[in-house]
Amino acid sequence: MYDMPWFVYIIQCRDRTLYAGVAKDVNKRVKEHNTTNRCRYTRSRKPVVLMYQESCENYNKARKREAQIKKFDRKKKLDLIKRR
């Protein structure tokens, strides 16, 4: 399960903030953000919209990339989104 491809994604919340996460199935995860309260950050910022996704070889690499992206300022995240 963890050696399969995973994805890093960025969603934009209703308040225009950007949130980065990891998932095996990005579309399913975005749907969960919009329909459940599992994610503390997005539960009060619905609806969310997928802005970016990037494939990684496995879970560990996806988590490392997510940590990298979470350190980016807003401008750098938007630049990443625009490049794709």
C-alpha positions in Angstrom: 0.0 0.0 0.0 2.7 2.5 0.9 5.0 1.5 -2.0 2.4 2.3 -4.6 2.2 5.8 -6.2 0.8 8.5 -4.0 -0.1 12.1 -4.8 0.5 15.4 -3.3 -2.3 17.9 -3.8 -3.2 21.5 -3.2 -6.7 22.6 -2.7 -8.1 26.1 -2.4 -10.6 26.7 0.3 -13.7 29.0 0.3 -11.6 31.6 2.1 -9.0 31.4 -0.7 -6.4 29.8 1.6 -4.3 26.9 0.2 -4.0 23.5 1.8 -1.6 20.8 0.8 -2.1 17.1 1.5 -1.3 13.5 0.3 -3.7 10.8 -1.0 -3.7 7.7 -3.1 -7.0 8.9 -4.8 -7.0 12.7 -5.0 -10.5 13.0 -6.3 -11.9 10.8 -3.5 -9.9 12.8 -1.0 -11.2 16.2 -2.3 -14.7 14.8 -2.1 -14.1 13.8 1.5 -12.8 17.4 2.3 -16.1 18.7 0.9 -18.5 16.1 2.5 -17.0 15.1 5.9 -15.4 16.8 8.9 -12.3 14.5 8.9 -9.9 17.3 8.1 -9.8 19.9 10.9 -8.4 22.7 8.6 -11.0 22.4 5.9 -14.1 21.6 7.9 -15.0 25.2 8.3 -13.7 26.3 4.9 -15.9 24.3 2.5 -16.2 24.1 -0.4 -12.7 23.3 -1.6 -11.4 23.1 -5.1 -8.5 21.0 -6.4 -5.8 23.3 -7.8 -2.8 21.0 -8.2 -1.7 17.4 -8.0 1.7 15.7 -8.4 2.5 12.0 -8.5 5.2 10.6 -6.2 6.7 7.1 -6.2 5.5 6.1 -2.7 4.0 7.4 0.5 7.2 8.5 2.1 8.2 10.6 -0.9 4.8 12.1 -1.1 4.9 13.1 2.6 8.4 14.7 2.1 7.1 16.7 -0.9 4.0 17.7 1.1 6.3 19.0 3.9 8.3 20.9 1.3 5.2 22.5 -0.2 3.7 23.4 3.2 6.8 25.5 3.8 6.2 27.5 0.6 4.7 31.0 1.0 1.4 31.6 -0.9 3.2 33.1 -4.0 5.4 30.1 -4.4 2.4 27.7 -4.1 0.5 29.8 -6.7 3.6 29.7 -9.0 3.7 25.9 -8.6 0.0 25.7 -9.5 0.5 27.9 -12.6 3.4 25.8 -13.9 1.3 22.7 -14.2 
